[in-house]
């Protein structure tokens, strides 16, 4: 997995930017914001992720990208075109939660079994500055919650119920990814 490029480096666990509460984006149409979104889309594609938050590339702003597609890290991921999510909020969460394995480009050596709400109602601005409200379920809802955590200074390891729900990525591939093929 590529952790660096000419345009960005991915912040790793322990870097202060990952523990900050990110700032709201004031001007979605600015050249700086639009360039950051392009850089984030490139970063998540190059790294083989399904999402990335601005703090992960050292920008403490409330932006993330969801770009779900099957890949080596998430072979069962549904297909969703890359989408910029700006100044997001969760309006409603289902009571039901499901545990699922998560990884993170900023924590490349670990996976965690994380409980997340099965269904969420969200509101955010898209890359064109249009307000969106959507119902998300399943894996896409999981990605949204994971990336929103980054904007609030959290990582998936803060969300596991016990450290026994953490596993090395190497061991995760051995136990779970191989069983799925």
GUTIRO-726022 format. One record per residue (C-alpha): x, y, z. Coordinates in Angstrom, 1 decimal, decimal comma, padded with zeros to 4 digits. Layout:
N
<node><px>X</px><py>Y</py><pz>Z</pz></node>
...
***
This chain:
181
<node><px>000,0</px><py>000,0</py><pz>000,0</pz></node>
<node><px>001,4</px><py>003,4</py><pz>-001,0</pz></node>
<node><px>001,5</px><py>005,7</py><pz>002,0</pz></node>
<node><px>003,1</px><py>008,7</py><pz>000,2</pz></node>
<node><px>002,8</px><py>010,6</py><pz>-003,1</pz></node>
<node><px>004,2</px><py>013,9</py><pz>-004,4</pz></node>
<node><px>001,0</px><py>015,6</py><pz>-003,4</pz></node>
<node><px>000,4</px><py>014,1</py><pz>000,1</pz></node>
<node><px>001,4</px><py>011,8</py><pz>002,9</pz></node>
<node><px>-001,0</px><py>009,8</py><pz>004,9</pz></node>
<node><px>-000,9</px><py>010,8</py><pz>008,6</pz></node>
<node><px>-000,2</px><py>007,7</py><pz>010,8</pz></node>
<node><px>-001,6</px><py>006,9</py><pz>014,2</pz></node>
<node><px>000,1</px><py>009,1</py><pz>016,8</pz></node>
<node><px>000,2</px><py>012,2</py><pz>014,6</pz></node>
<node><px>-001,6</px><py>015,1</py><pz>016,4</pz></node>
<node><px>-003,8</px><py>016,0</py><pz>013,3</pz></node>
<node><px>-005,6</px><py>012,7</py><pz>013,8</pz></node>
<node><px>-006,7</px><py>013,7</py><pz>017,3</pz></node>
<node><px>-008,0</px><py>017,2</py><pz>016,4</pz></node>
<node><px>-011,6</px><py>018,1</py><pz>015,9</pz></node>
<node><px>-011,6</px><py>019,3</py><pz>012,3</pz></node>
<node><px>-012,9</px><py>022,8</py><pz>011,3</pz></node>
<node><px>-016,0</px><py>023,4</py><pz>009,2</pz></node>
<node><px>-015,3</px><py>024,3</py><pz>005,5</pz></node>
<node><px>-016,4</px><py>027,9</py><pz>004,8</pz></node>
<node><px>-016,0</px><py>028,1</py><pz>001,0</pz></node>
<node><px>-016,6</px><py>024,8</py><pz>-000,8</pz></node>
<node><px>-016,1</px><py>026,6</py><pz>-004,2</pz></node>
<node><px>-012,6</px><py>027,9</py><pz>-003,4</pz></node>
<node><px>-009,7</px><py>026,6</py><pz>-005,5</pz></node>
<node><px>-008,0</px><py>025,3</py><pz>-002,3</pz></node>
<node><px>-011,1</px><py>023,2</py><pz>-001,3</pz></node>
<node><px>-011,6</px><py>021,8</py><pz>-004,8</pz></node>
<node><px>-007,9</px><py>020,9</py><pz>-005,1</pz></node>
<node><px>-007,9</px><py>019,2</py><pz>-001,6</pz></node>
<node><px>-010,9</px><py>017,1</py><pz>-002,8</pz></node>
<node><px>-009,0</px><py>016,1</py><pz>-005,9</pz></node>
<node><px>-005,9</px><py>015,2</py><pz>-003,9</pz></node>
<node><px>-008,0</px><py>013,1</py><pz>-001,5</pz></node>
<node><px>-009,6</px><py>011,2</py><pz>-004,4</pz></node>
<node><px>-006,2</px><py>010,5</py><pz>-005,7</pz></node>
<node><px>-004,9</px><py>009,4</py><pz>-002,3</pz></node>
<node><px>-007,8</px><py>007,0</py><pz>-001,5</pz></node>
<node><px>-007,5</px><py>005,5</py><pz>-005,0</pz></node>
<node><px>-003,7</px><py>005,0</py><pz>-004,8</pz></node>
<node><px>-003,9</px><py>003,6</py><pz>-001,3</pz></node>
<node><px>-006,7</px><py>001,1</py><pz>-002,1</pz></node>
<node><px>-009,0</px><py>002,5</py><pz>000,5</pz></node>
<node><px>-012,8</px><py>002,9</py><pz>000,5</pz></node>
<node><px>-012,7</px><py>006,3</py><pz>002,3</pz></node>
<node><px>-010,3</px><py>009,0</py><pz>003,4</pz></node>
<node><px>-010,7</px><py>012,0</py><pz>005,6</pz></node>
<node><px>-008,9</px><py>015,4</py><pz>005,2</pz></node>
<node><px>-007,1</px><py>015,0</py><pz>008,6</pz></node>
<node><px>-005,5</px><py>011,8</py><pz>007,2</pz></node>
<node><px>-003,6</px><py>014,0</py><pz>004,6</pz></node>
<node><px>-002,8</px><py>016,7</py><pz>007,2</pz></node>
<node><px>-005,7</px><py>019,0</py><pz>006,6</pz></node>
<node><px>-007,9</px><py>019,5</py><pz>009,7</pz></node>
<node><px>-011,1</px><py>020,2</py><pz>007,7</pz></node>
<node><px>-014,5</px><py>018,6</py><pz>007,8</pz></node>
<node><px>-014,2</px><py>016,8</py><pz>004,4</pz></node>
<node><px>-014,1</px><py>013,1</py><pz>003,6</pz></node>
<node><px>-014,3</px><py>010,9</py><pz>000,5</pz></node>
<node><px>-016,3</px><py>007,7</py><pz>000,2</pz></node>
<node><px>-015,2</px><py>005,6</py><pz>-002,7</pz></node>
<node><px>-016,4</px><py>002,1</py><pz>-002,1</pz></node>
<node><px>-015,4</px><py>-000,7</py><pz>-004,5</pz></node>
<node><px>-014,2</px><py>-004,2</py><pz>-004,1</pz></node>
<node><px>-010,4</px><py>-004,4</py><pz>-003,7</pz></node>
<node><px>-007,8</px><py>-006,4</py><pz>-001,9</pz></node>
<node><px>-008,5</px><py>-004,7</py><pz>001,5</pz></node>
<node><px>-012,3</px><py>-005,0</py><pz>001,1</pz></node>
<node><px>-013,2</px><py>-007,7</py><pz>-001,4</pz></node>
<node><px>-017,0</px><py>-007,5</py><pz>-000,6</pz></node>
<node><px>-017,3</px><py>-003,7</py><pz>-000,8</pz></node>
<node><px>-020,2</px><py>-002,5</py><pz>-002,8</pz></node>
<node><px>-019,6</px><py>-000,2</py><pz>-005,8</pz></node>
<node><px>-020,1</px><py>003,5</py><pz>-005,2</pz></node>
<node><px>-018,6</px><py>006,3</py><pz>-007,3</pz></node>
<node><px>-016,1</px><py>008,6</py><pz>-005,4</pz></node>
<node><px>-018,2</px><py>011,1</py><pz>-003,4</pz></node>
<node><px>-017,0</px><py>014,2</py><pz>-001,5</pz></node>
<node><px>-018,7</px><py>014,7</py><pz>001,8</pz></node>
<node><px>-018,3</px><py>018,2</py><pz>003,2</pz></node>
<node><px>-019,4</px><py>019,4</py><pz>006,7</pz></node>
<node><px>-021,3</px><py>016,1</py><pz>007,4</pz></node>
<node><px>-023,6</px><py>015,4</py><pz>010,2</pz></node>
<node><px>-025,6</px><py>012,4</py><pz>011,3</pz></node>
<node><px>-029,3</px><py>013,3</py><pz>011,9</pz></node>
<node><px>-030,6</px><py>009,9</py><pz>013,0</pz></node>
<node><px>-029,1</px><py>006,5</py><pz>013,9</pz></node>
<node><px>-030,9</px><py>003,2</py><pz>014,1</pz></node>
<node><px>-030,8</px><py>001,5</py><pz>017,5</pz></node>
<node><px>-029,4</px><py>-001,6</py><pz>015,8</pz></node>
<node><px>-025,7</px><py>-002,0</py><pz>015,6</pz></node>
<node><px>-023,6</px><py>-004,6</py><pz>013,8</pz></node>
<node><px>-019,9</px><py>-005,4</py><pz>014,4</pz></node>
<node><px>-017,7</px><py>-005,4</py><pz>011,4</pz></node>
<node><px>-014,0</px><py>-005,5</py><pz>010,6</pz></node>
<node><px>-012,5</px><py>-002,2</py><pz>009,8</pz></node>
<node><px>-009,0</px><py>-001,1</py><pz>008,8</pz></node>
<node><px>-007,6</px><py>002,4</py><pz>008,2</pz></node>
<node><px>-005,0</px><py>003,9</py><pz>006,0</pz></node>
<node><px>-003,7</px><py>005,8</py><pz>009,1</pz></node>
<node><px>-003,4</px><py>002,5</py><pz>011,1</pz></node>
<node><px>-002,1</px><py>000,1</py><pz>008,4</pz></node>
<node><px>-001,1</px><py>-002,7</py><pz>010,7</pz></node>
<node><px>-004,4</px><py>-003,3</py><pz>012,5</pz></node>
<node><px>-008,0</px><py>-004,3</py><pz>012,0</pz></node>
<node><px>-010,7</px><py>-003,9</py><pz>014,5</pz></node>
<node><px>-014,1</px><py>-005,4</py><pz>015,1</pz></node>
<node><px>-016,2</px><py>-002,2</py><pz>015,4</pz></node>
<node><px>-019,9</px><py>-001,8</py><pz>016,3</pz></node>
<node><px>-021,6</px><py>000,7</py><pz>014,0</pz></node>
<node><px>-025,2</px><py>001,7</py><pz>013,5</pz></node>
<node><px>-026,9</px><py>-000,3</py><pz>010,7</pz></node>
<node><px>-028,8</px><py>002,7</py><pz>009,3</pz></node>
<node><px>-028,1</px><py>006,4</py><pz>009,5</pz></node>
<node><px>-029,7</px><py>009,5</py><pz>008,1</pz></node>
<node><px>-027,0</px><py>012,0</py><pz>007,1</pz></node>
<node><px>-026,8</px><py>015,5</py><pz>005,8</pz></node>
<node><px>-023,8</px><py>017,0</py><pz>004,1</pz></node>
<node><px>-022,7</px><py>019,3</py><pz>001,2</pz></node>
<node><px>-021,4</px><py>017,7</py><pz>-002,0</pz></node>
<node><px>-018,5</px><py>019,0</py><pz>-004,1</pz></node>
<node><px>-020,7</px><py>021,4</py><pz>-005,9</pz></node>
<node><px>-021,9</px><py>022,9</py><pz>-002,6</pz></node>
<node><px>-025,4</px><py>021,4</py><pz>-002,8</pz></node>
<node><px>-027,0</px><py>020,2</py><pz>000,4</pz></node>
<node><px>-027,7</px><py>016,5</py><pz>000,4</pz></node>
<node><px>-029,7</px><py>014,3</py><pz>002,8</pz></node>
<node><px>-029,6</px><py>010,6</py><pz>002,5</pz></node>
<node><px>-030,4</px><py>007,3</py><pz>004,3</pz></node>
<node><px>-027,3</px><py>005,1</py><pz>004,4</pz></node>
<node><px>-027,2</px><py>001,4</py><pz>005,3</pz></node>
<node><px>-024,7</px><py>-001,4</py><pz>005,6</pz></node>
<node><px>-021,1</px><py>-001,0</py><pz>004,5</pz></node>
<node><px>-021,6</px><py>002,6</py><pz>003,1</pz></node>
<node><px>-023,1</px><py>003,6</py><pz>006,5</pz></node>
<node><px>-020,1</px><py>002,0</py><pz>008,2</pz></node>
<node><px>-017,6</px><py>004,0</py><pz>006,0</pz></node>
<node><px>-019,5</px><py>007,2</py><pz>006,7</pz></node>
<node><px>-019,3</px><py>006,7</py><pz>010,5</pz></node>
<node><px>-015,6</px><py>005,7</py><pz>010,3</pz></node>
<node><px>-014,7</px><py>008,8</py><pz>008,3</pz></node>
<node><px>-016,8</px><py>011,1</py><pz>010,5</pz></node>
<node><px>-014,9</px><py>009,8</py><pz>013,5</pz></node>
<node><px>-011,7</px><py>011,1</py><pz>011,8</pz></node>
<node><px>-013,3</px><py>014,6</py><pz>011,7</pz></node>
<node><px>-013,9</px><py>014,3</py><pz>015,4</pz></node>
<node><px>-010,4</px><py>013,2</py><pz>016,4</pz></node>
<node><px>-011,2</px><py>009,5</py><pz>016,7</pz></node>
<node><px>-010,0</px><py>006,3</py><pz>014,9</pz></node>
<node><px>-011,6</px><py>002,9</py><pz>014,7</pz></node>
<node><px>-009,4</px><py>001,7</py><pz>017,6</pz></node>
<node><px>-011,3</px><py>004,1</py><pz>019,9</pz></node>
<node><px>-014,6</px><py>002,4</py><pz>018,9</pz></node>
<node><px>-013,8</px><py>-001,2</py><pz>019,6</pz></node>
<node><px>-015,5</px><py>-002,6</py><pz>022,7</pz></node>
<node><px>-012,3</px><py>-004,4</py><pz>023,9</pz></node>
<node><px>-008,7</px><py>-004,7</py><pz>022,8</pz></node>
<node><px>-009,5</px><py>-008,4</py><pz>022,1</pz></node>
<node><px>-011,4</px><py>-007,0</py><pz>019,1</pz></node>
<node><px>-008,1</px><py>-005,8</py><pz>017,5</pz></node>
<node><px>-006,0</px><py>-008,1</py><pz>015,2</pz></node>
<node><px>-003,0</px><py>-007,5</py><pz>013,1</pz></node>
<node><px>-003,8</px><py>-007,0</py><pz>009,4</pz></node>
<node><px>-001,5</px><py>-009,9</py><pz>008,5</pz></node>
<node><px>-003,5</px><py>-012,2</py><pz>010,8</pz></node>
<node><px>-006,8</px><py>-010,8</py><pz>009,6</pz></node>
<node><px>-005,9</px><py>-011,7</py><pz>006,0</pz></node>
<node><px>-004,8</px><py>-015,1</py><pz>007,1</pz></node>
<node><px>-008,0</px><py>-015,9</py><pz>009,1</pz></node>
<node><px>-010,7</px><py>-014,0</py><pz>007,3</pz></node>
<node><px>-009,7</px><py>-012,8</py><pz>003,8</pz></node>
<node><px>-008,5</px><py>-016,3</py><pz>002,8</pz></node>
<node><px>-011,7</px><py>-017,8</py><pz>004,1</pz></node>
<node><px>-013,8</px><py>-015,5</py><pz>001,8</pz></node>
<node><px>-012,0</px><py>-016,6</py><pz>-001,4</pz></node>
***
